[in-house]
Amino acid sequence: MMKELLKNGIHQTIKQDKVELTEKDGITTNSRTGKAYIQIQKNGKWKDFLIKGVNMGIGKPGNFPGEAAISKDEYLRWFQAIGRMNANAIRVYTLHPPAFYEAFYEYNQTAKKPLYLFHGSWVNEENLVKSQNAFAKENMEDARTEIKHMVDIIHGNANIPARPGHASGLYKYDISKYVLGFIVGIEWDPQMVTQTNLKNGEVHQFSGNYFKTESASPFETWLAQMMDYAAQYETEQYKWQHSMSFTNWVTTDLLKHPANPFKRKILFLLIQIISIRQKLSRQGYLLPTMFIRIIPISLIMMKII
């Protein structure tokens, strides 16, 4: 080891795979959706990106998830192990403490191949189930607050006050170029979705600045509103746009699950009824619904309308 240090120097650098960014009309991005894959830039050209992802929760054995007890050293050690197993992406469901973003940033400064991130925004499930209405004021405010915090955090521009059961602190590491997409929401309770639809029959189709719906249920229009809020806030505040999706799972998706103990599904949440408006530009930024179990190896994307 000493001979290597003397030969190459203490501060030798590793040739890293560069994360390439694109800019159009003053808006920066790092990815787009192709016909069957998410795509990133390689040598100035869009190339399919095969996602090999790892889910990472906020809980640590021996602690409650709300304690946010994982240390920076532990995060960094996990990122190194994930990189060694040749994975290239991490998915998180909610906001993590500052240590996560610091370790993630530092890892990507030295790793030969960067790790990318799919970042989720949490919604208070207890309030959703209690109210049985996603359009209830407290649920709308909570969802938007979490989205705003998520966007601010990945741009290294947040100071989140302490709240029981939530991560908090000073977030100053800009990891936006490593974030490939936002994933809005949680595993939706099917009864809550049904009641939201029944209680909000007067809700019209949504036509926002970046997303719109066609023949959508009230809850699907709610999802479109949340994604539109995320896109608009990031565009206005940071001149950035990231790919977008929402969480789904076995009781509300449109796939067949032979091992599912329920004999039939109550409803489906369809990504097809949520379309991308032209303002989002750059050839499609809507990911398919992201399932809670894994990050899909390949993603079926929607084209821009």
N, C-alpha and C positions, 0 to 999 in steps of 0.2 A: 504494500500500500504506500509506504513512504517513497519508494522508487517512482511510483506513478505520480504522486504529488509533486516530487521534484521535477519530473519530466514534463508534466502538463500544467503545473501550477495549482494553487489552492482554489483559485476562482475559475476553474475550467467550466465552460458552459456546454450544455447539451443542445444539439440542433433540434429545435422544436417545430412541430407542425404548426403553421401559422393559421390563426383564425382570421379569415378574410371577411370584410364588411363591404356592403354596397350602400350607395346613397342615391336617392332620386327625389327631386323636388325638396331638398333639404331634410329628408327623413332617412334615417339609418336603419338598416336591418342586417341580419346575418343568416337568414334562412328563407325558404319559400316552399310551397307544396307542389310536388310534381304529380304525375299520374298515379304512382303507386308508392312513392317514398317522399319523405321530407328531403329537401335538397339544401346543400351548403355550397359555398364558392370554393373551388380549387383551381388555382392558377387563373383566376378571372372568369371561370366558367362554372355554371350550375351543374353539380354532380349529385346523383342519388346518395343518400347517407343511410347506411344500414344501422339502425339503432340496436345496441346491445345494452339494455338498461337494468339498473338495480334500484329497487324501492328503498327509501330510507325514512323510517319513522322518527318521531321526536322522543320516543321513550327509551329509557335505559334500564336494564334489569336491576331491580331493587329500588326503583324510583317510579313515581307516577309520571305519565307523559307531561302533565302540566307543570312539572318541576323544571323542565328543560335542563336536565342535569348532565348532559353530555359535554365533556370538556373539549377545548380546541385540539389538544394533543390526540384525543380519541378520534375526533373527526378526521384529523390529518392522517392518522394511522389507517383508518377505514378507507379513505380516498386512495391511499397508496396500495392497499390490498385490492381494491376495485380495479385500479389501473393495471395491476399485475395479472389479474384474471382476464384482461383484454376486453373489459366492458368499456363503453365510451359515453355513457349517460347515466344520470341519477335523476330519480323522481322524488320530490318531497310533496307532502300533502298540505302543509301549512307552514306558517312562519317559524323559522328556527331562531335560536339565540344568535347574537353577533358572532360567537365563536365559529359557527358553521360557515358563515360567509368569509370570515378571515382565513380559515383553514382552506376553504375551496379556492379562494383567490391565490393564496400562497402556493398551494399544490400546483395550480396551473401556470405559475411562473417558472417552474422548474421541470415539470413533466414533459417527456418527449411528445406524448399525445395528450391533448387536453381532454378533460372530462366536461361534458355538456350537462345542462340542467333543464329539467322540466319542472316548473314551479307551480304548485297549487295554491289556491286561496280557499281558506276554510269558511264554513258557514255554521253558526251555532245550531247544532242539530236539536238540542233540547228545546230551543225557542220555536224552531220549525215544527216539531212534532206537537208541541203544546198549542200553538196557534192554528195548526193545520192550514196555513195560508202563507205562501211565500211572499205575497204582496203586503203582508202586515208591515206597518211602518218600522218596527224594530228589526225585522228581518231584512228589509231593504237597506236600512242604515248599516246594519252589521255587515252585510255582504259587500257593500261599497267601501266601508272602512277597511275591511281586510284586503280588498283589491288594491286600494290606494296604498296601504302599507306595503303590500307585496311589490308594487311597482317602484315605490320610493326606495325600498330596501335593496333591490337588485341593482339600482343605480347609485348605491352608496350614499343615500341622502335621507336618512331617517333617524329620528330619536323617539322611540316608542316608549311611552310611560308604562310603568309596571301595572299589570292587570292579572288577577288570579287566573291561573290556567292558561296563560298566554306567554309567549316569548316577548322580551322587551330589551331595551338598551339602545346604545348608540351604534348605528350601522353606517360605516364610512368606506366600505370597500365596494367599488363599482365592478360588478361581475356581469354586466349586461351583455357583453359580447359572447359570453359562454352560455347564456340562457337561450335555448332553442324554442321554448314555448311556454305559455301560461295555460293552466288547467283550472277552470272555474268550478268551485263547488265540491260537494261531497257525494257519498253514496245516498241517493235520494230515496227517502221513505216512500213507498208506493201509495200508501193511504194519504200521506200529506200531499203528494202530487195530485191524486184524485180529488181531494177536497179543495185544493187550490183551483183546479179547473172548474169545479162546481160552484165555488163561491165568487168566481170572477168571470162569469159568462159575458159580461159587458166589455171585457178587455178586447181592444181591437188589435189587428195585426201591427207589428212594430216596424217602423222605418226610421232607423237611426242614421248617424253619420257614416257608420262603417258596416253595420249588419242590418238585415231586415228579415222578416218572416213572411211566409206564404202558407195559408191554410194551417196555421200553427194553433196548438192548444194554448190556453192562457199560461201554463207553466213553461211551455217552450218559448213563448214570447218573453217571459221573465228571464230565461237563460240568455236570450239574444240581447236583452237590455243590459245584463251584467257584462257580457262580452264587449258590447259597444262602449260601455262606461270604461272598461279597462283599456280598450284601444284608444279612445278619445283622450283619456287622462295622460297616458304615456306619450301620445303624439304631441299634445299641447305642452306638457311639462318638460319632456326630454328630447323631443324630435326623434323618437325611436318607435318602431313597431315590431312586435314579436308575433309569431304564429300563435293561434288561439284554439282552445278546445274546452269541453266541459266534461266532468266526471260522469260516468255511468256505471251500472253494475247489473247483475243477472236478473233482478226483478223488474228492471225498467228498460233493458236494452232490447234490440230487435233480433238477437241471435237465439239459436236453439241450444239449450243446456240439458242434455239427457239426464245428468246427475242431479238436477235441481229437484228438491223434494216437493215444490209447489206444482200442482197439476197443470195450472195455466197461469199466464201472466195477466196482471191487472191492466197494464198499459205499456206503451212503448214511448220512449223519447227519441225522436228522430232528428238526426243532424241534417237530413236532406231539406227540411223546411226552413233552416236558417241559412241564408245566403250572404255572400260578401258583396258589399256595395263597391262601386268603382273607386271611391275615395281611398279604400285600403290599398289600391294600386297593386303593384308588384305581383301579379299573376297568382293570387290565391294564398290566403294565410289562415284558412280554416282547417284545423285538424279534425279527424273523426273523434267521436266520443272516446275518452280515455278510460279504460276499465281499471278498477281498483286493484286488480290482482298483479298485473305486470305492465310494463311499458311494451306495447306491441313491437315485435321485431320489424315489421313493415307496417306502414300506415297508408290507408286509402284516403286520398285527399280530395277535397272539392275544388273544382275549377272556379275561377272568378267569373261572375256573371257579366 
